[in-house]
Amino acid sequence: MIEHRAKFDFVVHFTNGGSLSAQDFRLDIPGSDISEDELAAYLIQDMRLLMAGQVDITNKKILEEPHKRSAIATSGLPQVTIDLARGNLSAAELVASAMHHPVRVLASDGESYKVSRLVV
């Protein structure tokens, strides 16, 4: 079985100030592709980062490499990041986004939330 790793540069901006960055970081991924939003959520979960806000990912490449350990479970991780400071999003649009899969919401005050299920 072919295993894949993502190689990328990142900057995690924390909601309480400061940031964490890395270049040519490698992370085991469960498949042959991953979106930037999914990779950001995966990185936050894998590194157990608290108060993570905006995550900037650049230079992403998918490599065929053996995993260094078991990949973490990705089910239940946000697949989309919604930044409320970058646009007007109605409650109906937020509900529609979170009905089928978890989303990561960055509030205008910098706080970060995971919305995993909205029941309407």
Sequence and secondary structure as in RCSB ss.txt:
>XXXX:A:sequence
MIEHRAKFDFVVHFTNGGSLSAQDFRLDIPGSDISEDELAAYLIQDMRLLMAGQVDITNKKILEEPHKRSAIATS
GLPQVTIDLARGNLSAAELVASAMHHPVRVLASDGESYKVSRLVV
>XXXX:A:secstr
   EEEEEEEEEEETTS EEEEEEEEEEESSS   HHHHHHHHHHHHT SSEEEEEEEEEEEEE   SS     T
TS SEEEEGGGS   HHHHHHHHSSS EEEE TTS EEEE     
